[in-house]
Amino acid sequence: MGESQEIELRGHIIDSGIMTQLFDRVMDMGGNFEILVFDIGKKKTDPSYARLRINAPNNEKLRSILSEVHRLGARPVEVKDVFLVPAEADCVVPKGFYTTSNHPTEVKYGGEWIPVHAIEMDFLIVVDPKKNHATAVALGKVRKGDLVIVGEQGVSVNYPERPREESAFEFMHGTVSSERPSETLIARIASEVLEVRKNGGKIALVGGPAIIHTGADKALAELIHKGYIDVLFAGNALPTHDIEYNIFGTSLGMDISTGKPVMGGHKHHLYAISEIMRAGSIKNAVDNGVVKSGIMYECVKKKVPFVLAGSIRDDGPLPDVIRDVMEAQDAMRKHIEGCSMVLMIATLLHSIAVGNCLPSKVKTVCVDINPAHLTKLMDRGTTQAIGIVSDAGTFLPLLAKQLEIQSAAAKK
């Protein structure tokens, strides 16, 4: 006879493609469904509601299907409170613990739905009964006695709807394309940046050293100088080559203007690191006049925070680079809070690191010359993402130009 359970979905489940995804996943996993109720919103802004019966050949298969569609926002018609189990020791959690997506999530406790704070993918959920409070917590930060949610009972994922406003994110929702007219698209992104600034939102930029190598450093420094960037995330390479260029006029020992190697230039990045070490920090080097221009100079002058996360391949590294990866994660999370938009430019690993800390509602623009890198970045689950196949040297100057044009037009 098989097993079955009724589930329900609410929201913009048609135009966001949630219903189609649910149907596909149920059938791909060997189950089938019956639509019991389907109330469709009459207008574009109206939510819809569906109640379905999911059928499977056995209980194990049914549980697997329900777990899969749970991530799309499906939940049982009758929902019980979450099941809590205390952690037996620091970083030792009960088996079968619930792991989060990066989508807004609620949990039912004491008969009430409460939001999960600090949502991030691949976290656990800890509930504090005294405060009636639920928080997403990294595995390594769970402490003995923390009440951890086990299983999916009482957990509801609010799968984000497709962006509904007229914007670049609606125009190119979740796509990677080099066929779109780049100047038109960049003009739309500039408009989004200005809208975020107008609404008081924060904009972060994740950058790689290709920004320097392609000559886009002046455009990024301009964006920081004019107040478009609120926090910079990078590794050791971007600030090292930015400082190398602004002290010695080279990047990786190459003259950027001619593309030719400079005699002895292979040592310049180490000389640059040495000068910052002598000053004690990037800020000190700027204050002392050692560094007189560039991306890091503008960050210091405009008091824009930067988080530089180290890696095993770093030279030096610069004294500002955080060498403990867990400490770097915490620093990133601190500055990600409140971000409405993130620009990821020509750096795969640091972009993935920042992306893994982002809620799915954050608008994300990924720019890389390698289409495969963009696919990896966007597959991490952001629902409002644009992938642009371009090098930093093309994208950033065009973005700076569009921001200047649109800002001037808005003032008239």
Order of alpha helices (4+ residues) and beta strands (2+ residues): beta-alpha-beta-beta-alpha-beta-beta-beta-beta-beta-beta-beta-beta-alpha-beta-alpha-beta-alpha-alpha-beta-alpha-beta-beta-beta-alpha-alpha-alpha-beta-alpha-beta-alpha-beta-alpha-beta-alpha
